[in-house]
């Protein structure tokens, strides 16, 4: 009988986690156990839908004459995205991202009033992002050196529903050509012994 190898401690359930934003050029954290500090700013509470790490890829297949299956495939598109819904919509860092404005524009006046306008001609607004997924002693960290919110969903204000900003963040390559850096602390996979 064949024994099927399984190890529950090598699985990850996105039980907890968080997100932070900083200006482009802010370096990655050295460890997923490190607490992000300024200039990193927290995004606060994220909806119970958690974080989605997306892969959008296209490829071109090349099938030679006389064959019915390809003998080569070329990747023609490879985009990484992160999706999440932030619930702390009054947090400065969150408003700054949602409305593509500087946090300095959100300083209230003497009466606690803030004022800003949505522009009809938005400009690119790239930032660095740090996302962390935690499951017990397992930590998955994702550092995005250059990311930008390229999709914002409608915002609903309703008595029986939490208002949130739902974002899709597209990653862009840095000077080294990388879009996402992984910084993890995970259980070690045991050596395979045939059982």
N, C-alpha and C positions, 0 to 999 in steps of 0.2 A: 504494500500500500504506500502511496506517495504521501509524504507529510507536507502540508502546506505551511510555510513559514509566515507568521504574523507577529507583530509587536505593537501593542496598543500605545506604548510610550513614544513611538515614532510617528504617531498621527498628531494632527493639530486641529483643534476646534477653536475658532475665533471667539474665545470666551470674553476677551477684554481687549482694549487697545486704545490708541489715541493718534492724534495728528497734530503737527506743528508746521508753521510757515516762517520763512526768513527771507531776507533779500538774496538774490542770485549772488553766488560767490561765497556764501556761508558754508564752511566745511561740514562734512558728515560727522556724526558722532562716532567715536571709536568703538563703542559697545552698545548693544541694545539695553544694557543695564544702566547706562548713564542717563541722568536726568537732563533733558534739554534746558539750556539757559539762554538768556538774551545773547544774540538777537532773535533766537527762536521764540515764537509766540504761540501759545496753545490755541487749538481750534475749539476746545471745550467738548461738551457732550456730543457724541455721534449717535444717530438713531440705531435702534436694535437691528437694522439691516446690516450693520457693520461696514466693512471695507471690501470693495471688489477690485481685484487686480486683473485688468483686462488685457487680452492679447488680440490684436487685429492684424492678421497676416494674409497676404496674397502670394501666390506663386504661379509661375509659368512652367507648364510641362512641355517637354520636347520628345515627341514620338517619331522615330525614324520611319521612313518609308518601308513598308513590308512588315512592321510590327504593330501590335495593337495596344501595347502598354509603353509608357514613357521609359526612356533610359537615362534621362536627366531631368531634374527639377531645379529651377532657379527662384529663390525668394525675391519678390519684386516689391514687397511692402511689409514692414514689421514695425508696428506701433504699440507702445505700452500705455495703458491708461489706468487711472485709479478713480473709482466711483464711491461716493459717500454722501450722506445727508447730515449736515450739521444742524443742531437744534438750538445752540446758543446764538441766535441771530442778532442779539444786541451787543455781542462781544466785538471790540474794535477790530481785531485781526480778521474776524469773519465778515464784518461789514466792508472792510477794506477790500477783501477778495471779491465779494459779491458785486460790489458797485465799481470796482477798478479805481479806487481812490486811495490816497495816502492816509495813514492813520492820523496824521496831523490835521487833516480836514475834518476829523470827527471829535475834536476837542470842543466840549460844550461851552457856551457863553456863560455869563454870570448867573443866568437863570436856569442853567442846565439844558439849554436848547442847542441842538446841532442842526446845521443846514447844509445840504449839498444837492446837486442835481445830477440826473442821469444824462449822459451825453449821447447825442445821436451819432457820433463818430468815435467809437471806442478805439483805443490804441492797444498794441500788445502789452500784456501785463504778466511777464514771467517772474516766477518766484522759485525759491528752493523749498522743498517739502520733506518732512520726515514723518513716516508712518510706522507705527508699532502695533504688532499683533501679539497678544500674550495668552498662553494656555498653560497654567501651572508653572512649571520650570522651563517651558519652551517659549522662546522669544524670536520673532521674525521682524527685523527692521528693514525698512525700504527708504533709501535716500534718493531723492529726485533732485539733481543739481539744477535743472531748469524745467519747470512745469508751468502750465497755464490752464486755467479753467476755460474749456472750449464749449461746454454745454451746461446751461443752467435750466433747471425745470421751473415750471410755474410755482409760485408761492401761494399757499392757501391759508387764509385767516378764518378759522372756524371754531366754534365752541367745543366740539368734541374731537379736535384733532390738533396735534402739536405742529406749529408752524416750523418749517425748516427750509434750508437752502440745499437743494440736491444738485451736486456738481459731478461732472466728469472732467478729470484733469488729464490733459495730454502731456506726455513727457517728450523732451527734446534732447538731442545729443549735446554733451559738453565738449570741451576741447579735445578730450580723449576719444570721442565718438561713442560714449556710453550714455544711456538714458536712465537706468536705475541701478543703484548699488545695493547689494544685499549684505546686511550685517546681522547675523543670526547667532543665537545660543540655543542649540538643539541637542537632544540626546545623541550619543554616538551609536551608529549602526554596528551591531555586533558582527564579527566575522562569520561568514556563511560556512557551515560545516556539513551541509547536506541534509539538515533536518531543521 
